[in-house]
Amino acid sequence: MKKIVCFILFFSCFVGFSQEDAWVYFNAKNNSQTYYDNPLEMLSQKALDRRTKQDIVLDFKDIPIDKSFISQVKAVSGITVLAHSKWLNALHIRGTQATINSLKSFSFVDKIDFANKSLNTTGRKTTEDKIKVVTKALETKVDLTYGSSANQIQMLRGDVLHQQNYTGSGKIIAVMDAGFPGVNTTPPFQRLRDNNQILGGYDFVNRNANFYIGNSHGAMVLSCMGGYKSNALVGTAPDASYYLFITEDASSENPVEESYWVEAAEKADSLGVDVINTSLGYFEFDNTTYNHTYTEMDGKTAFMTRGAEIAFSRGMIVVAAAGNEGATVNPHIAVPADGISVLTVGAVNATKTVTSFSSIGSSFDGRVKPDVMAQGAAVVLSDPSGNIVTANGTSFSSPITAGMVACLWQAFPNKTNREIKDLIIKSADRYSIPNNQYGYGIPDFSLALSNGLGVNDFSKNDVFVYPNLTSDYVTFSISTTFRKGIIRFYALNGQKVLEKSITDEFLLVSLRNLQSSVYIYRMVCNGIVITGKIIKQ
């Protein structure tokens, strides 16, 4: 299963005899202490700074794979090395079953894990290889004039963060996808180019530095976060910086793409990336013996999911599309959306109703999935020619959310990835009653922002404020103890925006002239100070 917007039919045939994909795991890493003593040999200073903020220490997973192990495996006739992972201390290889099994003779080899799982248990094939035709569908103070993209931002109350200048500045997002044609030329990405917000990228499929090629899905995904065209399209993180990584081969469906993704995640870690968006998912492959099963959607089995969990342990937040299989015979989430720490995003329409295509939970081990929802139907974005169009898919609800994650994290740069994720989930509208279709529901990033500030709610010492969510007036009901005093309203940046004197039992305050945002009120009466929050719609 893949989540891309365009559907491309392709035919595949295997050349040669019984070529298999497998992972070979190693049992050691030499010269670890050298890397511990010289961490800049494996991670950038920005990556080290991110870890320091979150109290994450270097460990065995950070050490590169021993080069001598790689060279010895490559030297075996009939073995092709396709990808590698230092986190999992493994190589993704291809060869015949017998040749791959011969690697067990190396003392440094821990185990062999075939993509065809029957080869791991019986030692021989129990089913005939079946090659099928696959439909490739990658399922797919600030004044920002949102235009048609307003709803997908306002649904998450992202406009409130934008009004406080939380637009992703200083945060780095890695986009793992199928290609980024047009990002280097078309108008919706000009703002990113002019401000040097595209920091670089790599094509892991073709092993070259030209990432402005490939399937247009990645460009469409990026536009949901970083795109900008006044009065037409504004991404959710227009001031974030981006790395663009091609990990998806749109011409085939093979487990090696999971390995490419893990490689890219390791690179993102080393570069100091904060958020990873992946609008990709894997369940079925061209060779059906490689297919995942629902029982494997347990957060700890699939190679890519294990990589996503390690990415989280390094201090990043992985945001993933739930999938577009909700109306199929296999309606559940795919890899890596099953990850325990992955923020999995399903799709709703403009009226907040779950779409029929949005993949459902739970994970096989019973955890709530998806985690949250965002608009994934009629999403406003840029096509590869720079036209502002609409498209459907959890591929787009994921980056809409990922951009807001960056904005929220900008507001709380000293919070850990776990704390940021927790704020988001607890702000969702179904947090107390999650289910398999909506997860915890649609997050309210303005509520996450105010909760992160640690502001207490309004009821205290016989003072009641209602409603705390308003588009016009707010009423203060005040006991005789507090009959004389001052109420001041502050923006989240600390600026005083309104002041009223307390003179009666009821005080009606108009917020009509204030912008939609979260405001902090501070009451000072008889030497007692009471604070709380008001959300102006």
N, C-alpha and C positions, 0 to 999 in steps of 0.2 A: 504494500500500500504506500502511495506517495501522495503528497499534497502539493500539487503545482496547479496553476490556473489553466494552462493550455493542455489539451489532450493530444499526445503524439503516439501513434501506433508504430511499433518497431518490431522487427523480427530478429531473433537471435539464434545462432547456432554455435556449437562448440567445435573447435578445431582440435584435433588430436584425440587422445584416448584417455577417458576418465579423469579429466582435470578437475581437481577439487580445490576449494578454498578452505583455509584453516588458519588458526592462530597458534603460534609456537611461543610458549611462555618460558622465561628464563628464571633461574633460581638465585641469581646473584647480580651484583653490580660492583665492579672493581673501581678503585680510586675514589670511593665515596667521600672520604675525608677531605680530599683535595677540593671537591666541589663545595662541601660545607664551609671550608675555609675561604673560598673564593666564590660567593654566591652570584656575583655579577657575571660569572662564566655561564650561568644557566638562566638567570632571570634579570630583567631590567630593574633599574632603581625604582621606577613607578610600581612595578609588581611587588617589590620588597616593601615599599611604603604602604601599599594596600594591605599587605599581610600584617605589618607592624600595627596598623590601626585596629586590626581585628584580632590581634594577639595570636597569629597563626605562625607556627614555627616550621622551618624547613624539615623535611623528612625524606625517607627512602624514595618515595614516589617522584620527588623532584630531580633526582639524580638521572642523568641521561643513560640510555642503554649502553652497555659496554660495546665499543666499536668492534672489538675482536670477535664478539659473538655474532654480530651482524655479518662481518666479512666471512666467517666460517660457514654460516648458513647460505650466503650468496654463492659460495664456491661449490656447493653441492649441485651437480649436474641435474637439470630438470626442475630446480626450484627457482621460482620468481618471487622476489620480495616486493610487495605492493604498498605496504604502509607499515608504520611502526608507532608504538606508544611507550613512552618512558613511564607514564603513570601506572600502566598495567604490566610493564616490563615484557612486552610481547611484540612480535612481528606478525603482520598479516601476509600469508604466503599462498602460492598456488603451485600445484604439481599433482602427480599421481598419488593415490593413497599410499602405495608402497614407499615411494620416495619420501613423502612427508613423514611416514612412520619411522623411516630410517634415521631421522634427526634425533630420535630418542637415545641414540648411542652416544650423543654428546653429553659430557658430564654436566654442562651448564644448562641443559634443557630440563625444565621442571615438568611440563606436560604439553600435550598436543590437544587442541580443541577444534574438531572439524565443524564447518558450518552445517554440513549434513549430519545432524545429531545422531542418526542411526549408526554412523561409523564410530562414534565414541563409546557405544555400548556393546555392539556385536562384533566389531572388528571387520565387518564386511557389509556390503550393501544388502538391505532387505527389501528395498523397493527400487524399481527402475527409474532412472533419471527421466524427468518429464520437462520438456522445454515448452513454454507457453508464450502466447502473445500477450503483452502487458499493456494496459492503458496507462501511460505516464501522465499523471495529473498531480503536479506539485500543488496540493490543496492550499488547494490553495486559498522695571516698569515697562511693561511690554504692551504693545498694541498690535495684536495679531488679528488680521482680518481673515477669519476662517472660511468664509464663503460656504460652499456646499459641505465642507468637512466639519462643520460646527457640531453636528449631532454626535459623531463618533468620539469627539473630545469631551463635549459637555455631559455625555452619558456617564463618563467616569469622573466628572467634576474636575477634569484636567485644566479647564480654563481658569479655575481658582488658583491653581499653582502657577500657571503662566502669568497671571496678573501680579503675582508676588515675585516675578522674575526668576522663577524656578522653571527653566526651559531646557534643562539638561547640561548647561554649561559646566565644564570641568569633568564630566563623566564620559567614559568611553564605552561604546557598544560595538560588539563584534556581530556581524551578520553572516551566518552560515547558510549558504544557499546554492542555487544552480547557475548563477551568472548575473552580470550587472551591465548589460549593454545600454548605452545611452546615458549612463550616470556621468560620464565624462564630457557630454556634449549638450544635453537637452536643458531647457530653461528651468524646470522644477528643481534641478539639482545645482543650479548656478550659485545659489547662496552658500551651499556647502563647499563648492569649489573656491569661490571668492574668499571665503574665510578659512581656507585650509583645514576644513573639518574632516576631510577624508584622509586619514593618516597613512593608508596603505592597504595592502591585501595580498592574496596569493591564490593561485589556482592549484589546488591539491590534486585534482583529477588529471590535469595535463602537465603538472609539475613545471609551471612557469609563472612569471610575475605579471602576466597580462590577465587581469581579472575583469576588464571591461568587455568581456565576451560571454558566450554561453546563452543559456535560456534566460528570458527576460523576467522570470519570476522573482529573482533576487532584487532587481531594480524596482519592481512594483512593491515588494515588501519594504525596501528601504524608504520609499516615498511615504509610507505610512508614518515613519518616524522623523525622517530628515527632509522630506520634500517641502517646498515652499513656492507658492504662487499666490500673490495677494488676491483676496476675494474669491479664491477658488480652492486652494489646498494648503493646509498647514499641518505638518507632521506633529506628533505628540512630543518629540524632543528635537526641535529645530536647531538648538544650539549645542547639542552633544557632538562628540567626535566619533568617527566610525572607522573600523577595519572591515574590509569586505573579503570574505573567504569563500571560494567555490569548493564545495565538498560533495555536491550532488551531480552525478552523471545522468543527464536527462535522456540519454540514449539507451540506458539499460538499468536493471534493478539487481544489484548484487551486494552481498554483505560488506564488500570492501568500502562501500560508501559510509558505513558506520565507522570503519577504521579511519577513513579520511576525516570524518567529523571529529573524532577524538584527537587526531593529530592537530587539527585546527584549534580545538579547545586548549590544547597544551601551548600552542603558539600564542593564543589570546592571553592565557595566563602569564606567559613570559613577558608580554608587552604591557601588562598592567591594565587589561580590560576589566571593566566593572560588571557589565551585563552582556549576556549572550542571547541573541534571538535565533531560534531555529524553527522555521516554518516548514520542517521536513518531518516525516515519520516513516517507519519501516515495519512491515508485517509480512508481506508476501514478496517473493523474489522470482526472477525469470526461471530459475531452477527450483521447482517446488519443494525439493527435498531440503532446501535451506529455509523454508518458511518458518516464521515464528508461530507460536500458538498462544492462545489467551492465557494458558497457565504460566507462560513466561513473562507476562505483564505484571511482575511482582516487585519491580524496582531494584532487582539485584542480579538478574540473569543475563540480559542482552549486553553485548560489548559496549554499545553506544550509551546505554543507560548507566552502566557502571562508570563510564567516562564522565557522564554528566554529574554523577554523585561526587566524583573526585573534584570536578570543577567547583562545585559548591564548597567542598572542604578547603579549597584554596582561597575562598573569599569572594567568589563571583556569584551572580544570580543567573540561573539558566531559565529563560522563558521559552516555552514550547507550545506549538499548536496541538490541540487535542486530536485533530484529524477530521476528515470529512466522510466518515463511513457510517454515520448514525442511522441511515436508512437502508443499510445493506445487511447481509446475513451475518457479517462480522462487525457489529456496531461499536465495538469497544475501542478505547484508546490504543495507540501503537507506541513503539519505541521512538524517542525517549520520554514520551509523555507519562509513562508509568513511574518515572523516577520519584523517589520519596521526597527529595528536596527540590525537584523541578517545579516551577510555577507553570502549571498546565492551563491553557486558556481555550475555552469553548466559544461558540458563536451564538449571538442573539441578533435579531433584526433591529430596525430602528425604533421599534416600540418595546424593546426589551423582552421579546418572546424568543425562546430557544428555536434555532433553525432545525429543520428536519435532518440536515446533513451533519450537524455537529456530533462528533463521536462522544460516546457516553462512558461513564465509569460503571462500577468502581474498578480499581485495580484488582488483579486476581486475588490479592491477599486482603481485600476488603477496605482499603483506604479510599477516602473521598477523592474522586477525580471526575471531571476536571476540577481544578482549584477555584478558578474564577471565570467570568464571562466578559466579553466585550463585543462590540458590533463586528459582525462578520458577514452580513448580508448587505449588498449595495454599498460597499465601502468605497469612499472617494479616494482615488489614488492616481498616480501617473503611469501611463503605459510607456513602453520603450521609446516611443517617438516624442514623448513629452506632452501628449494629450491628457487632459484630466478626464478620467472615466470612472466607472464603478465596476466592482468585481466582488465575487462571493468566495468565502472560504475561511476556515480557522487560520489559514496562512496569514490573514490580515488582522484578525482579532489579536493574534499573538504580538506582532510588532506595535500595534496601537497600545497594547498594555506595556510592552517592554520600554517604549519611550517614556511612559508615565513613571515606570519604576526608576528610570534614570533621573527624572525630575524630582521625585520624592527623595531619592538618595542625595541629590544635590542639596536639598534643604537640611539633611541630617548627615553631613559627611563623616561624622565620627561613629555612626551606628554601624553595626555589623550587617552582613547580608541576611542573617537569620532574623535580626530585629526588623529590618525593612520588609522582608517577606511576611513576617507576622503582622505588622501594621496593616499591610494591604489586605490580607485575608480577613482580619478582624473587622475591617471597614466594610466588608461586602454585605449586601442587603439580605442574604439568606444565611448569615453566619451561624445563627442559632438553629436553623433547620435545613442543613445541606441535603442534597439528593444527587442521584446519579446523572441527571441531565444538566443541572445548573451548578453543581458543586456548591461552593459557598456563596455563589451569586455574583452580582455586578459590584466591583469595588468602588468606593467613594474616596477618591484621593484627597479631597479637601478634609474629610473626616480623618483619614490616615495622618494628614499633616497636623491637624489639631491634636489628635491623640498622641502623636509623637512629641508635641510640645509639653505634654504632661499637664494640661489644663484641666482642672476639675469641672464637673458639670455644675448646673446652676443652683441646685437646692441646698441651702445652708442658712442656719440661724434665722429662720422665719422669713427668708427672702426667696421669692419664686419668680422665675423669668420664663415667659412663654410667648409665642413658640420660639424654640431655639433654632428653627429653620424657617425663615420668613422671606418674603419678597417686598415687604413694606414696613409694617409696624411691629414693635416688640413691647410687651407690657411687663413692668416690674411691679409685683405685689409686695408691699413692704410693711413690716410690723411697726408699731409705734416706737420701738427701740431705735429704728433707723429712719425716723421721720425727717431728719435734717442731714444733708450730706451732699456728695458729688458723685456722679457716675461719668466715667470717661471711657471712650471707645478707642481702641488702638488697632491699626493694621498689624499684620504679622511681622512687618519690618520695624515695628516699634513706634511708628509715626502716629500721633494723636489725630483722630479724624472727627471726633464729636465729643461734646461735653454737655451735661445736663445737671441741673440742681434738683435735689430731692426735696419736695415740699409737701407731699401728700401721700395717702395710703396707696394710691395707684399712680404710676407714672407711665404715660404712653410716649414712646420714643419712635420717631419716624426715621427709617433707614433708607428712605426712597432715593435720596441723593448720593448714596454710597454705591460703589461698584459691587458686583457679585463677588463675594470672597468670604473668608473666615475672619471674624473680628473678636478681639479679646476685650471684655469689659472689666473695669476695675471700680468697685464701689468703696468709698471711704466715708464711714459714718461713725461718729463717736470714738474715733481711734481704732476702729475695727476695719480691716480690709477684706473684701470678698472679691474673688475673680471668677470668671467663667468665659464661655465662648458663645458666640452667635454666628450662625451661617446665613449670610444674605444671598438669596438666589438671584 
